Amino acid sequence: MANTKSAKKAARQTVKRTAVNKSRTTRMRTAVRGVEEAIASGDKDAAKKALDSAAPLLVRTAQQGGMHKKTASRKVSRLNARVKEMAN
């Protein structure tokens, strides 16, 4: 347990930041899952719409520190490739 005043404040801040980061991560994962489910169902239009809403969420999560910038970029790229592949 924190003993000093500054350590107690840091502990309070950590709890708040953890809640915010968890919320962002959950929102991002849900969006990615929506794209993957649309791909699995074979509905290209739904997959494209889901990707259009998930891509900005991924990028924003990275900008806000929820994941590395290159990780978000890689995920967007791979999802986009899978959606494009559905046309063939």
Secondary structure, DSSP 8 states (H G I E B T S, - for coil): ---SHHHHHHHHHHHHHHHHHHHHHHHHHHHHHHHHHHHHHT-HHHHHHHHHHHHHHHHHHHHTTSS-HHHHHHHHHHHHHHHHHTT-
